[in-house]
Amino acid sequence: MFLIFFRLICLLQEERLSRDAQEIQEQYYKDEAEKLQKKDSFVNNKMLNVTMLHEQQKIKKKENNVNSKIELIMLLLTLLTGKQHAMMHSTMFPGRLMKTIEN
């Protein structure tokens, strides 16, 4: 009779240890999944920042290209018209540029 109770207690203890081990394992996997999710979120944010920076650089490059073309056109207009003040009027009063060229 004693052996039956002892065996029953051992089985219950074994079952409880097994359940505890399973809970610990589940918590470990849950924690690891959260860590990976945080890392994934961090990497995604970094990739987004790099993409945005790249797009900003492309826009800035296009702006610089347009500005240099405008400066070149203004220089050519100044040379073609022979009027030194055309450049000044174009930057200060863009509407007056054509009047300056016509005069």
N, CA and C of each residue as an Amber inpcrd file, in Angstrom:
protein
   309
   0.8130000  -1.1890000   0.0000000   0.0000000   0.0000000   0.0000000
   0.8610000   1.2610000   0.0000000   1.9070000   1.2060000   0.8160000
   2.8250000   2.3310000   0.8740000   3.4670000   2.5800000  -0.4850000
   3.8350000   1.5060000  -1.1730000   4.4640000   1.6430000  -2.4910000
   3.4990000   2.2590000  -3.5100000   2.2350000   1.9440000  -3.3880000
   1.2500000   2.5130000  -4.3170000   1.1460000   4.0280000  -4.0950000
   1.0660000   4.4280000  -2.8050000   1.0130000   5.8640000  -2.5230000
   2.3000000   6.5660000  -2.9440000   3.4080000   5.9190000  -2.6860000
   4.6960000   6.4960000  -3.0690000   4.7830000   6.6560000  -4.5860000
   4.3450000   5.6380000  -5.2960000   4.3590000   5.6890000  -6.7680000
   3.4020000   6.7580000  -7.2810000   2.2360000   6.8910000  -6.6520000
   1.2630000   7.9160000  -7.0340000   1.8310000   9.3180000  -6.7910000
   2.4860000   9.5080000  -5.6680000   3.1110000  10.8010000  -5.3670000
   4.2130000  11.0990000  -6.3800000   4.9880000  10.1090000  -6.7240000
   6.0540000  10.2940000  -7.7290000   5.4680000  10.6680000  -9.0830000
   4.3860000  10.0170000  -9.4740000   3.7470000  10.3330000 -10.7590000
   3.1930000  11.7610000 -10.7620000   2.5750000  12.1500000  -9.6490000
   2.0540000  13.5170000  -9.5540000   3.1900000  14.5460000  -9.6040000
   4.2640000  14.2280000  -8.9010000   5.4290000  15.1220000  -8.9100000
   6.0280000  15.2080000 -10.3140000   6.1040000  14.0880000 -10.9680000
   6.6350000  14.0430000 -12.3340000   5.7520000  14.8520000 -13.2830000
   4.4420000  14.7230000 -13.1370000   3.4970000  15.4790000 -13.9650000
   3.6460000  16.9770000 -13.7210000   3.7840000  17.3710000 -12.4670000
   3.9370000  18.7900000 -12.1440000   5.2520000  19.3380000 -12.6970000
   6.3160000  18.5820000 -12.5680000   7.6050000  19.0070000 -13.1190000
   7.5370000  19.1300000 -14.6380000   6.8500000  18.1920000 -15.2600000
   6.6950000  18.2380000 -16.7120000   5.9120000  19.4860000 -17.1270000
   4.8530000  19.7900000 -16.4030000   4.0430000  20.9760000 -16.6960000
   4.8620000  22.2520000 -16.4830000   5.6280000  22.2910000 -15.3810000
   6.4820000  23.4520000 -15.1200000   7.5180000  23.6310000 -16.2260000
   8.1090000  22.5330000 -16.6560000   9.1070000  22.5980000 -17.7280000
   8.4730000  23.1030000 -19.0220000   7.2670000  22.6490000 -19.3000000
   6.5720000  23.0900000 -20.5090000   6.2520000  24.5840000 -20.4270000
   5.8150000  25.0640000 -19.2630000   5.5250000  26.4920000 -19.0940000
   6.7880000  27.3330000 -19.2520000   7.8850000  26.8540000 -18.6900000
   9.1580000  27.5690000 -18.8250000   9.5790000  27.6280000 -20.2850000
   9.4310000  26.5100000 -20.9800000   9.7880000  26.4680000 -22.3940000
   8.9010000  27.4080000 -23.2150000   7.6060000  27.4170000 -22.9420000
   6.6910000  28.3120000 -23.6550000   7.0410000  29.7740000 -23.3930000
   7.3630000  30.1010000 -22.1400000   7.7410000  31.4760000 -21.8070000
   9.0420000  31.8630000 -22.5110000   9.9780000  30.9240000 -22.5760000
  11.2480000  31.1810000 -23.2710000  10.9950000  31.4950000 -24.7490000
  10.1820000  30.6820000 -25.4050000   9.8870000  30.9140000 -26.8240000
   9.1270000  32.2270000 -27.0250000   8.2470000  32.5410000 -26.0930000
   7.5120000  33.8030000 -26.1800000   8.4720000  34.9930000 -26.0560000
   9.4000000  34.9110000 -25.0960000  10.3900000  35.9780000 -24.9210000
  11.2840000  36.1170000 -26.1520000  11.7020000  34.9860000 -26.7020000
  12.5450000  35.0210000 -27.9050000  11.7910000  35.6240000 -29.0900000
  10.5110000  35.2900000 -29.2020000   9.7000000  35.8520000 -30.2930000
   9.5760000  37.3670000 -30.1370000   9.4030000  37.8430000 -28.9060000
   9.3250000  39.2870000 -28.6680000  10.6410000  39.9680000 -29.0170000
  11.7650000  39.3450000 -28.6500000  13.0760000  39.9080000 -28.9910000
  13.2480000  40.0050000 -30.5040000  12.8790000  38.9410000 -31.1970000
  12.9960000  38.9540000 -32.6570000  12.0850000  40.0020000 -33.2800000
  10.8940000  40.1440000 -32.7200000   9.9580000  41.1430000 -33.2390000
  10.5190000  42.5530000 -33.0430000  11.1320000  42.8040000 -31.8880000
  11.7390000  44.1150000 -31.6390000  12.8930000  44.3630000 -32.6040000
  13.7190000  43.3310000 -32.8160000  14.8360000  43.4810000 -33.7570000
  14.3180000  43.7230000 -35.1640000  13.2800000  42.9880000 -35.5400000
  12.6940000  43.1430000 -36.8700000  12.1350000  44.5530000 -37.0390000
  11.4660000  45.0460000 -36.0080000  10.9210000  46.4030000 -36.0490000
  12.0470000  47.4230000 -36.1600000  13.1230000  47.2090000 -35.4140000
  14.2800000  48.1060000 -35.4610000  14.8900000  48.1160000 -36.8550000
  15.0700000  46.9360000 -37.4370000  15.6420000  46.8310000 -38.7830000
  14.7200000  47.4910000 -39.8050000  13.4190000  47.2590000 -39.6880000
  12.4700000  47.8870000 -40.6160000  12.5200000  49.4050000 -40.5100000
  12.6230000  49.9250000 -39.2860000  12.7240000  51.3750000 -39.1020000
  14.0100000  51.9100000 -39.7150000  15.1110000  51.1920000 -39.5320000
  16.3820000  51.6230000 -40.1240000  16.2890000  51.6130000 -41.6400000
  15.6820000  50.5670000 -42.1990000  15.5400000  50.4940000 -43.6540000
  14.6690000  51.6390000 -44.1610000  13.6110000  51.9540000 -43.4340000
  12.7390000  53.0650000 -43.8110000  13.5030000  54.3860000 -43.7580000
  14.3020000  54.5680000 -42.7030000  15.0970000  55.7900000 -42.5890000
  16.0960000  55.9120000 -43.7310000  16.7430000  54.8150000 -44.0830000
  17.7080000  54.8320000 -45.1830000  17.0030000  55.1430000 -46.4930000
  15.8360000  54.5540000 -46.7020000  15.0700000  54.8140000 -47.9270000
  14.6560000  56.2750000 -47.9950000  14.1750000  56.8130000 -46.8740000
  13.7730000  58.2170000 -46.8560000  14.9670000  59.1300000 -47.1090000
  16.1040000  58.8150000 -46.5070000  17.3100000  59.6100000 -46.7260000
  17.7220000  59.5610000 -48.1870000  17.6490000  58.3850000 -48.7800000
  17.9980000  58.2270000 -50.1960000  17.0640000  59.0630000 -51.0700000
  15.7680000  59.0310000 -50.7700000  14.7980000  59.8240000 -51.5360000
  15.0630000  61.3190000 -51.3610000  15.3920000  61.7350000 -50.1460000
  15.7070000  63.1460000 -49.9080000  16.9400000  63.5650000 -50.6940000
  17.9380000  62.6840000 -50.7580000  19.1440000  62.9930000 -51.5210000
  18.8270000  63.1070000 -53.0060000  17.9570000  62.2280000 -53.5120000
  17.5710000  62.3100000 -54.9220000  16.8440000  63.6170000 -55.2130000
  15.9420000  64.0080000 -54.3150000  15.2040000  65.2640000 -54.4910000
  16.1640000  66.4460000 -54.4480000  17.0920000  66.4340000 -53.4990000
  18.0680000  67.5230000 -53.3850000  18.9270000  67.5980000 -54.6400000
  19.3100000  66.4470000 -55.1660000  20.1190000  66.4170000 -56.3820000
  19.3310000  67.0090000 -57.5520000  18.0490000  66.6590000 -57.6560000
  17.2120000  67.2170000 -58.7220000  17.0600000  68.7230000 -58.5520000
  16.8720000  69.1750000 -57.3090000  16.7600000  70.6120000 -57.0540000
  18.0340000  71.3330000 -57.4720000  19.1810000  70.7620000 -57.1040000
  20.4550000  71.3680000 -57.4790000  20.6150000  71.3980000 -58.9890000
  20.1860000  70.3370000 -59.6600000  20.2710000  70.2660000 -61.1130000
  19.4060000  71.3500000 -61.7510000  18.1800000  71.4970000 -61.2410000
  17.2740000  72.5270000 -61.7660000  17.8500000  73.9140000 -61.5050000
  18.3620000  74.1370000 -60.3020000  18.9370000  75.4450000 -59.9730000
  20.1300000  75.7690000 -60.8600000  20.9790000  74.7830000 -61.1170000
  22.1300000  75.0490000 -61.9830000  21.6810000  75.3170000 -63.4140000
  20.6210000  74.6430000 -63.8720000  20.1030000  74.9190000 -65.2160000
  19.5250000  76.3270000 -65.2950000  18.8230000  76.7420000 -64.2540000
  18.2720000  78.1020000 -64.2230000  19.4040000  79.1180000 -64.2660000
  20.4510000  78.8880000 -63.4710000  21.5930000  79.8020000 -63.4710000
  22.2420000  79.8580000 -64.8460000  22.3620000  78.7140000 -65.5040000
  22.9540000  78.6780000 -66.8410000  22.0870000  79.4380000 -67.8390000
  20.7770000  79.2500000 -67.7680000  19.8610000  79.9760000 -68.6660000
  19.9750000  81.4770000 -68.4250000  20.0370000  81.8770000 -67.1720000
  20.1460000  83.3030000 -66.8650000  21.4600000  83.8690000 -67.3800000
  22.5340000  83.1140000 -67.2440000  23.8250000  83.5580000 -67.7650000
  23.7670000  83.6920000 -69.2800000  23.1620000  82.7090000 -69.9470000
  23.0340000  82.7820000 -71.4070000  22.1730000  83.9660000 -71.8280000
  21.0810000  84.2150000 -71.1130000  20.2390000  85.3750000 -71.4220000
  21.0130000  86.6720000 -71.2440000  21.8050000  86.7230000 -70.1880000
  22.6120000  87.9220000 -69.9640000  23.6020000  88.1170000 -71.0970000
  24.2440000  87.0430000 -71.5160000  25.2100000  87.1420000 -72.6140000
  24.5260000  87.5000000 -73.9210000  23.3600000  86.9190000 -74.1730000
  22.6490000  87.1910000 -75.4210000  22.1160000  88.6200000 -75.4820000
  21.6510000  89.1260000 -74.3830000  21.0740000  90.4760000 -74.3920000
  22.1240000  91.5410000 -74.1910000  23.2600000  91.1460000 -73.6440000
  24.3080000  92.1240000 -73.3970000  23.9860000  93.0420000 -72.2410000
  23.0060000  92.7230000 -71.4860000  22.6170000  93.5770000 -70.3620000
  23.0420000  92.8990000 -69.0630000  23.8970000  93.5700000 -68.3250000
  24.4300000  92.9950000 -67.0930000  23.3760000  92.9130000 -65.9850000
  22.4020000  93.7890000 -66.0250000  21.4370000  93.8080000 -64.9280000
  20.2880000  92.8120000 -65.1190000  20.2780000  92.0590000 -66.1860000
  19.2190000  91.0710000 -66.3940000  19.2600000  89.9860000 -65.3240000
  20.4570000  89.6070000 -64.9300000  20.5970000  88.5730000 -63.9030000
  20.0190000  89.0660000 -62.5830000  20.2940000  90.3090000 -62.2390000
  19.7870000  90.8610000 -60.9890000  18.2590000  90.9030000 -61.0030000
  17.6840000  91.3620000 -62.0920000  16.2320000  91.4510000 -62.1790000
  15.5790000  90.0730000 -62.1500000  16.2370000  89.0910000 -62.7290000
  15.6300000  87.7560000 -62.7830000  15.5300000  87.1250000 -61.4110000
  16.5100000  87.3920000 -60.5510000  16.4580000  86.7880000 -59.2200000
  15.5770000  87.5840000 -58.2760000  15.5220000  88.9010000 -58.4630000
  14.7190000  89.7270000 -57.5610000  13.2710000  89.8320000 -58.0290000
  13.0860000  90.0510000 -59.3350000  11.7600000  90.2520000 -59.9070000
  11.6210000  89.4110000 -61.1640000  11.2850000  88.1440000 -61.0540000
  11.2290000  87.2690000 -62.2330000  10.3180000  87.7910000 -63.3390000
   9.2430000  88.5050000 -63.0150000   8.3340000  89.0160000 -64.0350000
   8.9570000  90.1160000 -64.8700000   9.9470000  90.7930000 -64.3310000
  10.5820000  91.8990000 -65.0390000  11.6530000  91.4330000 -66.0140000
  12.0150000  90.1590000 -65.9610000  13.0840000  89.6650000 -66.8250000
  12.7600000  89.8990000 -68.2870000  11.5700000  89.5590000 -68.7080000
  11.2060000  89.7160000 -70.1180000  11.1920000  91.1880000 -70.5130000
  10.7360000  92.0650000 -69.6210000  10.7420000  93.4960000 -69.9240000
  12.1690000  93.9970000 -70.0840000  13.0670000  93.4920000 -69.2300000
  14.4660000  93.9050000 -69.3180000  15.0710000  93.4370000 -70.6270000
  14.7600000  92.2160000 -71.0290000  15.3030000  91.6790000 -72.2770000
  14.7460000  92.4400000 -73.4710000  13.4630000  92.7820000 -73.4280000
  12.8470000  93.5030000 -74.5420000  13.4340000  94.8980000 -74.6990000
  13.7990000  95.5280000 -73.6100000  14.3720000  96.8860000 -73.6740000
  15.7660000  96.7600000 -74.1890000
